Amino acid sequence: MDEMTRLQRKLIPVNIVVMVLALVAAISILVAPLLTVDVGTVAAEIAKMQQSSADDSENGSPEFSADYFKTIAECLNGTTLSFSTVSLAKTAFSDAPAEAVTQVVAGEIKKSEDKIVAGVAVQMLPQLIESGELDVDIDVENIDVEAVMDKFDNVLKAGIEESDGAINELVDEIRKQAVSADGQPLIDEQYQDEIADTIKELYRQAKDVVGDEELTMESFICITISKLMNENGGVNPNARAASKPLFIADDGNDANPEPQAPSENTNDGIYTTYEDLLGGILSSSGGEGQSDPTEELNSTINQFKPFMQIAVYAMFGFAGIWLILFVFACIHLFLKNKRFTMWYVKLFGFYPCLIFGVLPLIGGMTAGLLFADAPLNIAAIIGAISSLTWISGACYLALWIVSVFWAFPIKRRIRDIS
């Protein structure tokens, strides 16, 4: 074996390593989150701002609203919302971008469903009972999500006859999980029957909607939220006259002697999927005489679509140059001359990490200094935004190391004897 052949063979593992780096970088740019927003952190910061405003207010209503939002923020702890190049492309090139956004949000809700449901069940269900006298400050972070969800699953899988027992077991678990930071139970046993009655009513109404179909956690949540909003004139105001509101005793009196005519279908405005629910909430939030919020969102997104499309083209381009490197490394693996160039990746390969990783990090540090006295912690909000483009950045750095310390010495010796 001559020296040239031996050196060419030494490039085989180099080509394989480069192929792996190129493929990992390309795939990460396309499908890994470009941006991930920690919804829990953002909600917590907004809750702090609302609490601060409530403390300065003489009106009791803002304080109640702040406490309610704080509860929701605690339940959202750890929930994230992510956008990849592929999901961004669906929005940027969609004729109905608002629908594309709701699909992404619905998907993220589905991922965090168990944690959100367990937090809401333990933290908020006790506050929905008729007495309304509970003031709970539960240690949400230490809730045993799996234990609560096991009981919830038993309720959903139970038939009508077995549901009461399953619900009672769920209430026992809720009481067990509803403890303070020092482990003290916060829900007295006297409220157990009221909490159970609340869940039984929610369960009954959900079963009425799905009929013979399977009652899932998603459909249960969506039906419950739909009905609660309808009773407050939300998703479908006409549905308010079609059913008795939850948590209100039926004493035969009607504060409104001339109610709206009920909808022909009592299930109008009742949704069973997160995507449909989000679309319904968005469509109904404008109010009478106001423009359709869905169209407003579509209009707003359409204004930014050219920039979004440019970003998508750029990200596909960056992924493309990594794929070109993969193809060249693969082809030369089977050729006599196993050398190939990679200058184009060295020139452009770091941009995704720079744009979505480095610049937001610098922006967060700068915002923390410029807006230190702002009521809303801008630095924390920006800090809640992260990115997995560091994967392509790591591949970029690894490529330089492979090139300089491994490939280049071999290629130089090949050139010397050529």
N, C-alpha and C positions, 0 to 999 in steps of 0.2 A: 504494500500500500504506500503510495507516494505521499509527500507532505501535504499537497493541495487537497487530496481526497480526505485525509485525516482531519484537516482543519474544517473542511466543509461539513463533515459529519459532526464535528463539535458544535456546529450551529443548529443541529436538529433540536436539542433541548431548549435552546434559546427561542427558536421559532414556536415551539409548543407553549412555553411560558408566555410569550407575547400574544399568542392566539387566545389563551385563557384570559389574560388581562384585558384584551380588546373586547372579547365577548361579554365579560362581566361588566365592563364600563358601558358598552352599548345598551345592554339590557337594563341596567340600572337607570340610565338616562331616560329610557322609554317608559318603564313601568314603576320604578321606585318613586316615592313621593318627592316632587320638586319642592313642595311646601307642605308642612304639617303644622296645623294650628292647634295648640293645646287649649281646647274650649274651656276646660275647667279653670285654668289659670286666668284666661280672659274674663270669664264670668265672675271669678272671685275678685278680680280687680274692680270690675264694675259694681259688684256688691259692696265693696269697701267704700267706693265713691258715693253710692246711694246711702249707705249707713252714715257717712259723714254729713251728707246733706240733711238726712233725717234728724241727726243730733242737733243741727243748727236750726231746725224748723220747729215752730210752735204747734204745728198741726199734727195730730196723731196718725192720720192716714198715711203720710209718707213713711213714717216709722214702720207701720205694718207692712207696707209694700217692700221696704228694704229688708225686713226680716224674712218675708216670703221669698224674695229673690236670693237672699243668702242661703236659704234652704235648698233652692234649686241649684245654686252654684256648688254647694257641697255635694249634691247628688251627681253633678257633672264632673266631679274631680277625676282626672285621669282620662277623660273623654277627648279624643282628637278628631280633627277633620283634615284629610289629606287630598292633595291634588297632584296627579302624575301628568306626564306629557300626554298620555293617551286620554285621560279624563278631561284635560284642558282642551284637547283637540275636539272632543265631542261637544263641548260648549262653544268653542270658537267658530266651528263650522256648522252649528245647528241652526235650523230655521226657528226653533223655539228654545233659545238658550236657558230660559227660566226653568223649563222642564228638565233640561240636562243637569242644571244645578240641583234641583230637588232629588234627582236620581243619585247624585253623589252624596248629598246630605243623608238621604234615606239609607244608603249603603253603610255610611259611617255609624248611623244610629243603630243599625242592625248589629254591627260588630260589637258595640258597647252596650247592647240591650240588657244583658244580665246585670251588669254593675249598676246601670241607671235604675232599673226596675227595683233591685234590692234596696238601693238607697232611698228611692221614693217611697217604697212600701214601709220601710222602718221609720223614716223621718216624717213623712207627710200624711200617711193614712190615719195615724192617731189624731191629726189636726182636723180631719174631715168629719169626725163624728158629730152628732147633733148637739151635744152639750157645748162644744167649741171652747172648753175651758182649759184644755191642755196647753201647757207652754213647755215644749220639749227642746232640750239642747243636747242632741245625741252625738255620740262619738262616731261619726259616719265613716271615718277612715278605717276603723277596726271592725266594720260589719262583716260577718261571715257570709259572703255573697253566695257561695255554693249551698250553704245550709238553707238560706231563704229561698233560693231558686228551686231547690229540690221540693220544698213544700208547695211552691207556686205551681210547679209542674204537676204535682199530684192533684191539685185543684183542677187544672186544665184537662187532665186526663180522666178525671172522675166523671161518672154519670150524674144525672140530677139527684138520684137517691143517695149516692155516696158523697156528694159535694159538701154537705153540711159538716161531716166529720173531717174532711180534708181541709176545709176552711178553718175549722176550730184549731187544727194542728198548725196551720199557717199563722193564725193569730198568736198562738203560744210561742212560735218561733220569733214573731215580730216583737213580742213583749220581752223575750229573752235577749234579743239583739239591741233593743232600745235602752241603752245604758249610757251613763255619763262617762267622761274621760277617766274618772276614778273607779268605774265599775259599778256605780250605784244604779239600780233599776229606776226608770223614769215614768213608766206607765202603770198606774194602779190597776189592780185586778177588777175593780168596779167598772172600768171602761171596756173590758174584754168583750162583753156581749154587744156593745154598741159598735165596736170595730168589726166584729164578725158580721153583724147585720149590714154594715156598709159594704163589705166585700161580697156578701151574698147578693145584695142588690146589683152590684156591678156585674157579678157573674151571671145572674139571671138575665139582665138586659143584653149581655154579650151573647148568651146562648140563644136568645130570641132572634138576634140578628143573623147568626151563622146557620141556625137551623140544624140540618143534618150534617153540615160540614164540620170538619175538625176545628175546635177552638184552640188557636195557637197563642203564644205570648204576644206576637205582633198584632194579631187581630183583636185580642183582648185589650191591649193598650190603645189601639187606634179607635176602637168602638167606644171605649170609656171616655177618651179625650173628646171625641166627636160629640157625644151626648152631653158632656159637661159644657162644651162650648155652645151647643145648640140651646141649652137651657138658659144661657146668658146672651142669646141673640148672636151667636158666633157664626159657625160654619153654615148653618141653615136656620135662620130665624123662624121660619114657618114650623120647624120641627118642635119648637118650644111648646106649642099647644097640643102636640100629638102624644106627649107622654108626661107622666108626673116627674117633676124634678127630684133629683137625688137629695138625700139628707134633710128633706123638709117633710114634716108630718102632714098627712092628708086629713085636715080637720073639716073638710067640706066647704070651707070659705074660699072665695076667689076674689083676690084684690083687684082683678081686672074683669069687670062685668062683660066686656066686649072683646074677648080674645081674638087674635088673628085666626083666620080659617086654617085648619091644619092642612098639611100637605097631603096629597092623595096617597103618597107612599110614605109611611112613617119612618122608613129607613133612608129617606132623602137626606143627604148631608152626613151620612154615617159611613165611615171608611174602614177598611180592614187591612190596608197596607200603609206603611210609612210614606211611600211615594204619593199615594192618593191623598193621604191626610195632609201632607205638606202643601200639595197643590190646592186642596180645598181651603186650607187656612189662608193661603196666599190670595186666592181668588176672592175670598169673602172679607178680607181685612180692610178693604177700601171704604166700606160704608156706603149708605145711600147718598146719591148725588156726587160721589167722588169717583175718580178714574179707577179703572181696574188695576190693582197692584201688580198682577201678573204682566199686564202690558207695560206698566211702568218699569218693572224689572227687566223685561225684554228690551225695552227702549234703552235703559241704562247700560245693559250689557252690550247691546248693539253699538253703542258709542265707543266701547273699548275693544270691540271685536277685531278691528284692524291691528291693534297692538298685540292682542292675544294671538292672532294668526301669525304675526311676525315672530312672536316668541315660540310658537309651535314649530314653524318652519325652521327656526334657528336650532331648536332642540333636536328635531329630526336630522338636521344637517350635522350637528355635533355627534349624534349617535351614528350617522352615516360614515363619518371619517374613521370612527373606531371600527365599524364593520368592514370598511375598505382595508384597514390594517389587518384585520382578521383574515380576510380573503387572501391578501398578498402573502401573509405569513403561512397560510395553509397551502397555497399553490407552490411557493418556493420550498416547502417541506418535501415535495416530491420531484423537484427539479435538481439538476446537477449543481447549478448555482443557487445556493440557499440564502444569499444575501438579498436584502430588500431595504427600502428607505422608509423612514417613519417621521420625517420632518413635519409633515402636515398635521400629525397628531400632536407633536411637540409644540406646534404653533397655536393650535386651536383647542386642544383637548381639555385644557383647564378651565375654559370659560363657563361651563355649567356650574362647577363648584364655586367659581369666583362670583357669579351673578346671584346664585340662590343660597350660597353658604357663607362666603367671606363677607360680601357687602352687607347683608342683613346683620351679621355679627358686629361689624363696625358701626352700622347705623344704630343698633341698640345701645352701644356704649356711648355714642355721640348724643343720642336722644336723652340718655340718663343724665348727662351733664347740662344739656340745654334746657330741659324741661323738669328739672329737679323739684321745682315748687308747684308743678301742675297738680290739680286735684286727682287726676288719673295718672297712674304710674305708667308713663309711656314706655320706659325702658323694660318694665315687666311684660307689657303687652307685646313688644317686639321680641323680647326674649322667649315668649311663648311660641314663636314661629321658628321652626327648625326645618332641616332639609336632609335628604339622604343623597344629595349630589356629592357628598364627601366620598362616596364609594368610587365615583369616577375620578375624583381628585386623588384618592389613594392609588388608583390604578395608574394615573398620570405620573405620580412621583415614582411608583415602582417601575414604570416603563423607562424613566430616565436612569434609574439605578441599573436596570438590566442593560440598557444601551451603553452607558458609560463604563461600567465595571465588568461587563461580561461580553457583550456583543462587539463593542468597539475594538478591544485588544485582538480578538480573533480576526475581525475584518481587516485590521491594519496589517496583520501578518500575512493574510491572503493577498493583499495589495502588494506587499513587499516582494513576494515570490512570484507574482504574476508577470 
